[in-house]
Amino acid sequence: MPVNLRLLLLLSFFLPAALGASAQYTLKGTVYDSSRNYAISSVIVASTSGQTTITGAEGTYSIAVSDKDSVWFTFMGKPTIKYAIKTIRNLAQFDISLRVPASGSRYKVLKEVVVFGRNYRLDSARNRQENARSFDFQRPNLGTMTSIGPSGAGIDVNELIRLFQFRRNRVSQRLQARLVADEE
């Protein structure tokens, strides 16, 4: 065999082994808060080889690394320690929890909110029930003050007093008009 052919054969045998020494891996995982209940988005994941990525809305990330790299996570300008790729056991599921300030900061986990759609007919009926006194308001007059029955005629003193409460009557009429306008 010629020398060039031997050299080519030797290189073709050892070249894949040399390339395998600096193999590329994909590190995947999720970034959680300190309770490990909620995923954190917008965390920067960086490696010593210069690769960077940002966690998505679900807190997941995926970054290309080599076995000589180290990775670290940065949240709100504060980096974590560096994790050597050689020491990570499962590259497909490297989940980490960051100590995120929960109480006393501007980032808080909100309680669950339930929203109900408005039902016009139900709201209108409920509004009529709650404000029945205002909807049924009638300005006092001679007909509401007097009553004629089998025992004779009489005057309702309370209606007579309401007749001279001008300001209260005006306010009640305005409230009734506003409630009717709101209902329409």
Secondary structure, DSSP 8 states (H G I E B T S, - for coil): --HHHHHHHHHHHHHHHHHHHT-EEEEEEEEE-TTSSSB--S-EEEETTS-EEE--TTSEEEEEEETT-EEEEEETTEE---EEGGG-S-TT---EE-----SSSS-------------HHHHHHHHHHHTHHHHT-----HHHHEEEETTEEEE-HHHHHHHT-HHHHHHHHHHHHHHHHHH-
